[in-house]
Amino acid sequence: MMAVTDMKSPSTAASPPLARRPRPSLLRRILRDRTVLLLALPGMLLLIGFQYFPLLGNVIAFQDFQPFLGTDESLWNGLDNFRILVTGDPAFLNALRNTLILTLIQSVMIFPVPIVLALMVNSLMSEKLRQGVMSVLYLPHFLSWVIVVAVFQQMLGGSGMVNNLLRSNGLPTFDVIGNADLFKVLLTSQVIWKDTGWAAILFIAVLAGIDRSLYEAAAVDGASRFQQTLNVTLPGLRPIVILLFILQLGNSLSVGFEQIILQQQAVGIDASEVLDTYVFNEGIAGGQWGTAAAVGLVKSVIGLVLVLTANKIAHSMGEEGVYRA
Amino acid sequence: MSTTTENPQTTPGGSASARTTPADAHRRRAKLNAAGPVEKTTKTIVLVIACALVIVPFIGIVATSIAPADQVTNSGGFVLFPREVDLTAYRSILSGGVVSRALLVSIGITAVGTILSLMITAMLAWALSRRGTVANRPMLLLVLFSLLFSPGLIPTYLAVRQFGLIDSYWSLIIPTAVSGFNVIVVRSFFVSLPDEILDAAKVDGASEWQVFRRIGIPLSRAALAVIGLFYGVNYWNAFFSALLYINDAAKWPLQMVLRTYVVNGAQMGTSELGTAVEAAPPQETIQMAILVISIVPILIVYPFLQRHFSKGVLTGAVKG
């Protein structure tokens, strides 16, 4: 303490300070780091322009927004746009119901499929075979939804491959494409076809990291293969499963937007409208900007809250979760 | 339990056989090693079916696109084994017309977009990897936070319109040019570069820019290649931004054409097809040909993507 005060005293000011260099001024630091700042500039501008600036645009949720007037001139109408959420508007309720049903299907039916695939592929003996199978199965992930939907139509449509085969063998054909009753089944099978292989990669990587000696120890203790899976494999997968589940929860109100928009014409609004398509149809196509923005805003906020809550719960259960705050 | 404590040197499996009857040991080893024949067969069948579900549609699509017109018409619009190779459909869509133009648009968007995205991402990631510089923490937090929410469809659309990008090709590039996730992945690569190399360069008088250009980028080439491929695939596949921002059908990328003429089944007349058609091939053949053209670029880059996955480039990056 004494030494420090001594250094600062006028008598020693003439000699340069040895221990502490004064923090350079902001301007000096900006000049020093100018290259780094210039490198960051284009990316930060884009991020602010298309991630943060649009956030401000959400004010139209509280406006009777008219595109030709813009956000400055349009009249404020308080929470009028949000009224649709509670008044039981049939179009909104329909979108909400379809969304929740699809979310339920996706978490119950789609989520476990890649885990099962990963377990099966992981137990293949030959490394070559394993890689071969996987490179076939995750290819569809890189195809666009337009292509996936087109492929499904060409396979299952009225004149598609399957019905063609059935017809030429004198069997009755079936009608999935454009059939409103089976639309959710179709959506689910498309998601499974497109993304199962991709989702399995992560699980396979985690499985490969499970310590072999745990299996050996379990076998020595007399555990059957099924018991080994139950007591070694699944606990090993638990952190990644929880992590993905939390992330999916945040997206749980956004189900297959592109996928549905592409096929909406064929099956009609009743069977296919979800919240995202509702926002699109109502706002951009229908001109109800304020209402659409209000629904979109509530949706994003719920998504964010779900992720944060789930993450908290995961922490309190002693799991890693997505992040530590 | 007791066997392992008595023989700490040997492996658990070995110690088991040493202490127990041979029959016991055999049973245990069987449990440890291999699946039963029933399980094995089921597994093989399921995996073969899964692979077939992916491969067979592609074969059918390619086969129909190259089948002669009369065979396609006679077989009800779908051919698995073409009698001979007939490329009329490809010639008719590639000799001018809607598809050719859309193909050029898609190639242009993908090429320009990928280069731009990659440059901007690498630059931002480098800046964020230089800890202790001005505003480093706040910028990093801005990038991270952007991963947690999306601004919403309507506000994004209005922002793009406000920037005057509607009906401009740039609307297909700029709004999606930087992905916060990719920035974080590349940054974690830059952070993992050994400080000694960078310091040595500095001592030798290299400027920040030179360190980035001559050391940072060359050492992270593999990671940047993967990220570039991802950006490229995204630009090529972009459909929704075109649906939102491009009203002028003359500026449509391939995915929009695909939606209109294949998914929605709009007829392609002589005005949409190229000029060099003798007799227009059946719609099915044309549809399949468009589909093939839009899939082929993905198939071309696919092996490169895969090579990097097997090296674990991406999984490692995601972890860090």
Interface residues (C-beta under 8 A of the other chain):
Chain A: L26 R29 I30 R32 D33 T35 V36 L37 L39 A40 P42 G43 M44 L46 L47 I48 G49 F50 Q51 Y52 F53 P54 L55 L56 G57 N58 I60 T71 L117 M120 V121 S123 L124 Q131 V133 S135 V136 L137 L139 P140 F142 L143 S144 W145 V146 I147 V149 A150 V151 Q153 Q154 M155 S159 G160 M161 N164 R167 S168 W193 G197 I201 L202 A205 S213 Y215 E216 A217 A219 V220 D221 G222 A223 S224 R225 Q228 G250 F257 E258 I261 L262 Q263 Q265 D276 V279 F280 G283 I284 W289 A292 A293 G296 L297 K299 S300 G303 L304 V307
Chain B: M1 T3 T4 T11 P12 G13 S15 A16 R28 R29 K31 L32 A35 K43 V46 L47 A50 C51 L53 V54 I55 V56 P57 G60 I61 T64 S75 G76 G77 F78 L80 I120 T121 M123 L124 W126 A127 L128 R130 T133 V134 A135 M139 L142 V143 S146 L148 F149 S150 P151 G152 L153 I154 P155 T156 Y157 L158 A159 V160 F163 I174 P175 T176 A177 V178 G180 V183 S207 E208 W209 F212 V233 W236 N237 A238 F239 F240 L243 L244 Q255 L258 R259 V262 V263 N264 E284 Q287 M288 L291 S294 I295 I298 L299 Y302 L305 Q306 F309 S310 G312 T315
